[in-house]
Amino acid sequence: MTIVLFGDTPTMDPHGGTSAIGNIVWRWSYDSLLSSETGTRKLLPWLAEKWERTGPTAYKFWLRKGVKFADGSPFTAESVKYSMERIVNSLEQRAYFQSLERIEILDDHTFIWHTVRPDNGLPLRLARWAPPVSLKTKGLDKAEISRNTFGTGPYILKAWTKGQRMVFEANPNWWANDRYPNRPKTVVLRH
């Protein structure tokens, strides 16, 4: 399948910018904690199977088990905490998560997101922003992270010629492969 976009993403690091095209392209390789229904914006479970507000400044999340990053490492609550630390330490997306106080890990698949003040918009932002990245990106050069994919999403970036095209191959280990068995195996994004 070939898709034509009106521009190029500046980076494949979903925490490295706030690009409209990046938001489209990042979804190919990075899953979000929650998803939203097209048209209604009704929140749906995704990497988080369940969540609930446990107080005015706390949300508890239960993560889907058996999810792996494209590099084969397991998706855990520690991955979420690490990803949020990357975001709050960057200038690009920090503003979306100013209310974050801390993430309290209860076990590998459960955590509590604590905020400094009530934040009713947090779940909807988690459907659009802050996709978790692999812990294996710790210590990697920013340039390497920006040219590759380290997510849990349906596709893995295989080739990228800046300003021309990106080639994605289906992630054989994607947790939702059985939900979308007929999705294209190769997707080419042309600019």
N, C-alpha and C positions, 0 to 999 in steps of 0.2 A: 504494500500500500504506500502511496506517495501523497504527502500533504504539503501544501504550499502555505508558508507563513509570510507575513509582510516584513519580517525582520529576524534578527538573530538574538539569542539570549547572550548576555555578556559573560555568563558563567554557568556551570552546572552545579555549583555549590548553592543549595537552596537557602543557605543562611548568609550568602555573600552579596546580596543585593535585594532590590525591590523592583524588579523588572516585570512589566505586564506580560511580555513574551516569555520571560523566565517562568512566571507562574503557570503558563500553559505547558511549557516543555518539561519543567521539573516534575509534573504529575506523571509523566511517562516512567520515571525511574524512582520516584519517592512517594510513598504513601503517607497520608496524614493520620493523626489519631482518630479523627472523626471525619465524616463526609456529610455532604448536604445534598438533598434531593433537588434536581434541576427544576426550576420554576417555583417551588414552594419554599426552598431553603430549609426544609425540615431536616433536623440533624439525624444522622444515621450512624450506627456503629461502623468502625472500620478497623484500624489497628487496636483501638480500644473497643472491646466487646460490650462494655457497660460503663456507665459513669453516673455519679449522683452528686448533688450538692449536699455536703454534710454539715454545713454551717455557712454563715454569711461570707466567710473568707476562705472556704476550703471546698475542693472538689476531689472526690475519690474516683480513681480510674482502675479498671480491671482490663489488663491487656490480653490480646489474643495469644494463645500458646502455639508453639511450633513455627512461628514466623522467623525467617532468616533473612539477613541482608544479602545482597548480591554476592558479597565476598564469602558467604557461608557462615558468618558469625551469627549467633542468636540475637534476636530482638528482645530486649529486656527493659525494665524500668530504669536501669542504669543508663541505657542508651538514650532514653527520653531526658533524663537529668543532664547528661553530657551535652545533648543537642541544645537544650535550653540555656546551658551555661555558654555555649558558643554564641547563641543569639544575643543574650544580654551583654556579652562582651564585645559585640560588634556595633557599629553605628547604624548600619542599614536597617535592621529590623527591631532593634531594641524598643522603639516607641510602641510597637504593637503589644509588648509584654511588660510594660512599666509596672504593672500591678504585681508581678511575680515576687514573692518573698523568698520561697524555697520550695523544693520538691522533696518530700519525705518518702523514702523508699520503704515499703512494708515487706515486700519479697520480690522475687524476679518479675512477677507479673501484676503487682499491685503497688500503687503509689498514691499519695495525697499531694495535690497542688495547692499550696498555701499562697494567698494573696495578701497584700498589705491593706487592702480595702475591698469592699464588695465589687465584683467584676462580672456583671451579667453577660457581657459580650464575649467572655473567654471561650466558651464552647464553640461559638460560630467562628472565631478566629482560628481555633485549632482545626477546623475543617478546611481552612485555606492556607494557613501559614504554619511554620515550625515543624516540617516533617523530620522525623528522626533520621540521623545519619549513624553509620557504623562507628563503634568505638575504635576501630582500626584506623580511623582518620587522625587519631591523636598523634601529634608529632609529625604528621605529613606536611610537606610544603603546600602552602595555599594554592600555588599554581597547579599542583597535581590534583588537589581536590576540585579545583574549578574545571578541569578537563575530563574528569571521569565521574562515574556514578557510584555512590556508596549507600544506596537506599534499599528499601524492601519492595519497591514497585514492580509493575508488570513488565518493564523493559529495561535492558541494559544498553548503555551507549557503547557502540562498537567502533564508530568512526565519526570524526568531526572535521570538516573543512570549514573554518570560520568564514562567515559571510556567504557560504554556498549551500552546504547540506550537512545533515546529521543522520546517521544510520543507527537505528535501534533494533536489537534482537529480543525476542520474547525471553523473559526470565524463566528458565525451566523450574526454578524452585520457588516461584511466587506462590504465596499462601492461597490466593484466590483463583488459581488456574482452573479448578473444576467449575467455578462460576462462569468463566468466560472461555470455554474450550475452543471456540471458533474465532478468537481474535487473531488478527494477522500475526504471522511469525516474524516478519520484518517490516519495519516502518521507516520510511525515508522522509525527513522533513527538509524541504527545499526552501531557500530564502530568495 
